[in-house]
Amino acid sequence: MGRQGKGEPSCPDGTFFSRYTMDFWQKRRIVCLTMMSVEDVDDEILGTIIAVVLLLAFVERPSSLSISSDPHHRSVPWEPPCGATECVEMLCLLVFCLDLAVKSYLIGWEEFRKTKWLISYTIVISISVIDWVLSVSMACDEKLRVRRLVRPFFLLQNSSLMKKTLKCIKRTLPEIASVILLLALHLCLFTMIGMLLFAKNEDPKKNGEWELHFRDMTTSLTSLLVLLTTANNPDVMIPAYSINRGYSIFFITFSVIGTYCLMNLLTAIIYNQFRGYLLMSVQTSIIRRRLGIRAAFHVLSCDRAQAEAHVDSVLQVMSEVNMKSYYKSAITEAAQEFAERDYMDHQQFRRIFDELDKDCIKEHPPLPQYTSATLQKLQVVFSHYYITVLGNLVALANIMCICTILVLNSEKSTAERDNYVLEV
């Protein structure tokens, strides 16, 4: 492993890390360049296609797209002819198939078999295509469309943030399950106590709580579940409270234990898990970035006897890197400070990438410069602080006038309201 090939570049100290990094760079260079060239266009196209697929639910049959949401006043919705939305959906599925083929080709078959998201992507596309074929063959008269249920997966698969959220939820479920079990036991216990406490009485006037909320097990459980998750305490408590004030102790105890203890405990667990996962994600990103910077330095310094990177090579690489313009210019300026020495060591190379930790400070754009004396005087006058205050006062006066007119005309119809000229 210590021998050097004839055409192989010499690496400092003959380290295995440098050789491995150089070999990795040569093997993956074509793949990286291909992925960088199609990444931006691919994201924009996929985002548009995913939006179109999800919006198809508003116009597909049976369509609920209408002006009024009230079924009593709802007009007959427009339904597209059979095949219209299906053609749009098939075009979207073809784009998804192309995206899957490109990703599978770039990462290779071995990596594809290890990637669960791409395997699920393949299954979802296959289900959608099969269901689409059945829908077209049945002349759009099918009773169930399975592909509608799996459409949100396309948004999930192409969003790294959604994937991280799902992973965090998966990590949180074991700890949440214990609190949910406590909530279920708390709910069942107070349901049985409530059914015993508010049992049917011989006097019909005292059966208000029983009739409304504790008639049977299902009604009792639903009433206390609504009381636990919403703020409708008076609705559940008033029939019993009107008979005896002591019944309020039951509802107060239930709310204190369930709403203020167990629910807050559940919220705290979820918050703590998400915060811990966010911190771990940030730490992982920092470690990956440091490892990438170290690998880049070893690649750029492999043709030197000492561990130094050429400044011109660094600037050439930075000119082709796909990142935000602010960070690219900041790193380039930091690298140009070492142009006199022509080379930089590992510490200097790592230090120039500290610019990635600095946020871009947005400054107010400078005032335009005019050569005309008249325009310069007008610029001084209208850019004065008191002119800004005067403009704000005029805007405030307009708002007050509009509010006054709306209050005075609140009892008038639209036809009468539009006939005024100036009433204030």
LINTATA-V381817 format. One record per residue. RES is the residue in three letters. PHI is phi in whole degrees, 0 to 359 (999 if undefined). Layout:
BEGIN
((RES & PHI) (RES & PHI))
END
This chain:
BEGIN
((MET & 999) (GLY & 279) (ARG & 284) (GLN & 248) (GLY & 291) (LYS & 293) (GLY & 261) (GLU & 271) (PRO & 292) (SER & 279) (CYS & 249) (PRO & 297) (ASP & 65) (GLY & 61) (THR & 292) (PHE & 293) (PHE & 297) (SER & 294) (ARG & 296) (TYR & 297) (THR & 294) (MET & 296) (ASP & 295) (PHE & 297) (TRP & 297) (GLN & 292) (LYS & 284) (ARG & 260) (ARG & 297) (ILE & 295) (VAL & 297) (CYS & 295) (LEU & 296) (THR & 294) (MET & 293) (MET & 292) (SER & 288) (VAL & 256) (GLU & 295) (ASP & 295) (VAL & 295) (ASP & 296) (ASP & 296) (GLU & 294) (ILE & 294) (LEU & 296) (GLY & 299) (THR & 293) (ILE & 295) (ILE & 297) (ALA & 297) (VAL & 296) (VAL & 297) (LEU & 289) (LEU & 281) (LEU & 297) (ALA & 297) (PHE & 281) (VAL & 243) (GLU & 289) (ARG & 283) (PRO & 283) (SER & 271) (SER & 251) (LEU & 282) (SER & 209) (ILE & 290) (SER & 259) (SER & 272) (ASP & 282) (PRO & 296) (HIS & 286) (HIS & 248) (ARG & 280) (SER & 279) (VAL & 292) (PRO & 290) (TRP & 282) (GLU & 242) (PRO & 291) (PRO & 294) (CYS & 297) (GLY & 105) (ALA & 290) (THR & 290) (GLU & 294) (CYS & 295) (VAL & 297) (GLU & 294) (MET & 293) (LEU & 298) (CYS & 294) (LEU & 295) (LEU & 296) (VAL & 295) (PHE & 296) (CYS & 297) (LEU & 296) (ASP & 297) (LEU & 296) (ALA & 295) (VAL & 294) (LYS & 296) (SER & 294) (TYR & 292) (LEU & 289) (ILE & 270) (GLY & 89) (TRP & 291) (GLU & 296) (GLU & 288) (PHE & 297) (ARG & 292) (LYS & 271) (THR & 267) (LYS & 291) (TRP & 293) (LEU & 289) (ILE & 295) (SER & 296) (TYR & 302) (THR & 296) (ILE & 296) (VAL & 295) (ILE & 296) (SER & 297) (ILE & 298) (SER & 295) (VAL & 293) (ILE & 297) (ASP & 293) (TRP & 295) (VAL & 297) (LEU & 296) (SER & 295) (VAL & 291) (SER & 293) (MET & 264) (ALA & 57) (CYS & 60) (ASP & 249) (GLU & 283) (LYS & 270) (LEU & 223) (ARG & 245) (VAL & 291) (ARG & 294) (ARG & 293) (LEU & 288) (VAL & 258) (ARG & 298) (PRO & 300) (PHE & 296) (PHE & 298) (LEU & 293) (LEU & 292) (GLN & 288) (ASN & 260) (SER & 236) (SER & 293) (LEU & 294) (MET & 294) (LYS & 296) (LYS & 295) (THR & 295) (LEU & 297) (LYS & 296) (CYS & 293) (ILE & 297) (LYS & 298) (ARG & 289) (THR & 276) (LEU & 304) (PRO & 301) (GLU & 283) (ILE & 291) (ALA & 300) (SER & 293) (VAL & 290) (ILE & 296) (LEU & 297) (LEU & 297) (LEU & 296) (ALA & 295) (LEU & 295) (HIS & 298) (LEU & 292) (CYS & 294) (LEU & 297) (PHE & 286) (THR & 294) (MET & 294) (ILE & 296) (GLY & 295) (MET & 293) (LEU & 284) (LEU & 284) (PHE & 250) (ALA & 288) (LYS & 293) (ASN & 253) (GLU & 291) (ASP & 274) (PRO & 299) (LYS & 289) (LYS & 258) (ASN & 258) (GLY & 297) (GLU & 293) (TRP & 294) (GLU & 293) (LEU & 274) (HIS & 230) (PHE & 227) (ARG & 288) (ASP & 217) (MET & 295) (THR & 295) (THR & 296) (SER & 295) (LEU & 296) (THR & 294) (SER & 298) (LEU & 288) (LEU & 294) (VAL & 295) (LEU & 295) (LEU & 286) (THR & 259) (THR & 229) (ALA & 255) (ASN & 254) (ASN & 306) (PRO & 298) (ASP & 298) (VAL & 276) (MET & 267) (ILE & 298) (PRO & 303) (ALA & 282) (TYR & 293) (SER & 291) (ILE & 272) (ASN & 211) (ARG & 295) (GLY & 294) (TYR & 295) (SER & 294) (ILE & 298) (PHE & 299) (PHE & 288) (ILE & 294) (THR & 297) (PHE & 299) (SER & 290) (VAL & 296) (ILE & 289) (GLY & 281) (THR & 285) (TYR & 267) (CYS & 249) (LEU & 290) (MET & 294) (ASN & 293) (LEU & 296) (LEU & 297) (THR & 297) (ALA & 295) (ILE & 295) (ILE & 298) (TYR & 296) (ASN & 295) (GLN & 293) (PHE & 294) (ARG & 294) (GLY & 295) (TYR & 292) (LEU & 296) (LEU & 297) (MET & 294) (SER & 295) (VAL & 295) (GLN & 297) (THR & 296) (SER & 296) (ILE & 294) (ILE & 296) (ARG & 297) (ARG & 293) (ARG & 295) (LEU & 295) (GLY & 295) (ILE & 295) (ARG & 295) (ALA & 295) (ALA & 297) (PHE & 295) (HIS & 295) (VAL & 293) (LEU & 286) (SER & 253) (CYS & 288) (ASP & 267) (ARG & 245) (ALA & 290) (GLN & 255) (ALA & 280) (GLU & 221) (ALA & 252) (HIS & 286) (VAL & 295) (ASP & 296) (SER & 294) (VAL & 297) (LEU & 294) (GLN & 293) (VAL & 295) (MET & 295) (SER & 290) (GLU & 254) (VAL & 284) (ASN & 265) (MET & 209) (LYS & 297) (SER & 298) (TYR & 296) (TYR & 291) (LYS & 297) (SER & 293) (ALA & 294) (ILE & 292) (THR & 297) (GLU & 296) (ALA & 293) (ALA & 287) (GLN & 292) (GLU & 293) (PHE & 260) (ALA & 294) (GLU & 292) (ARG & 276) (ASP & 71) (TYR & 224) (MET & 222) (ASP & 276) (HIS & 294) (GLN & 295) (GLN & 292) (PHE & 295) (ARG & 290) (ARG & 291) (ILE & 291) (PHE & 272) (ASP & 291) (GLU & 296) (LEU & 292) (ASP & 274) (LYS & 261) (ASP & 278) (CYS & 282) (ILE & 267) (LYS & 276) (GLU & 253) (HIS & 293) (PRO & 298) (PRO & 292) (LEU & 291) (PRO & 295) (GLN & 261) (TYR & 245) (THR & 270) (SER & 285) (ALA & 292) (THR & 295) (LEU & 294) (GLN & 294) (LYS & 294) (LEU & 297) (GLN & 295) (VAL & 295) (VAL & 292) (PHE & 280) (SER & 264) (HIS & 288) (TYR & 296) (TYR & 291) (ILE & 293) (THR & 296) (VAL & 296) (LEU & 298) (GLY & 297) (ASN & 294) (LEU & 293) (VAL & 296) (ALA & 296) (LEU & 295) (ALA & 296) (ASN & 297) (ILE & 296) (MET & 294) (CYS & 296) (ILE & 296) (CYS & 297) (THR & 295) (ILE & 296) (LEU & 295) (VAL & 292) (LEU & 292) (ASN & 258) (SER & 294) (GLU & 268) (LYS & 267) (SER & 283) (THR & 294) (ALA & 295) (GLU & 289) (ARG & 288) (ASP & 275) (ASN & 262) (TYR & 273) (VAL & 255) (LEU & 205) (GLU & 245) (VAL & 241))
END
